[in-house]
């Protein structure tokens, strides 16, 4: 299966070219268009329990959409909910841990799952549950804004604002704390940053959905009795 990612980096769309029998699994709602050489079906990936965990705990779709190539020349186009980028990723042997909302699709041979997040991830606003990808194959990750990859060597560290984290290899250690020596309210809102320690890949996004929500829905005065005079 081959992928072509167009309209990068602001409004990316992934086009998958399927041979006969190729299967692509995608997040419900990611579908944009396809030709008539593709069959489509929706199902509960991993059964009822796993699908319910993905829906209610990791805030992903209850159903997964399966696209299957029926003839040569089959293609299907996908796009994420947020305006931003898409990256084609070879799933590493140890697997990937993905923040809810950044999983878009995966090929056959990759297992999609949901796991309880560490205390650090909960504190770091990644959520109590994370999406996992394991097995042999490719995945499509999406971001809000541009998507940047870093490859950390053994023991190499980097610091990321938690709102800009997208995914990392299963072997990458994720710790949360305050950014030291700087006025944290200026740099990272609540002052929380993630320290990521290699080895493995790390993916970050150039924009933060939390900051977008704060801009769209600013806090209102706590005093409900306040009235303009």
LINSULKA-V77834 format. One line per field, one symbol per residue. burial: b if it has 16 or more other ideal C-beta (glycine too) atoms within 10 Angstrom, else e. A space follows every 10 residues. Layout:
burial = ???
//
This chain:
burial = eebebeeebe ebbbbbebee ebebbbbeeb beebeebbee eeeebbeeee bebbbebbeb bebbbbbbbe eeebbbbbbb ebebbbbebe bbeebbbbbb bbbbbbbbeb ebbbeebbeb beebbbbebb bbbbeebbbb bbbbbbbbeb ebeeeeeeeb bbbbbbbbbb bbbbbbeebe eeeeeeebbe bbbbebbbbb bbbbbebbbb eeeeeeeeee eeeeeeeee
//
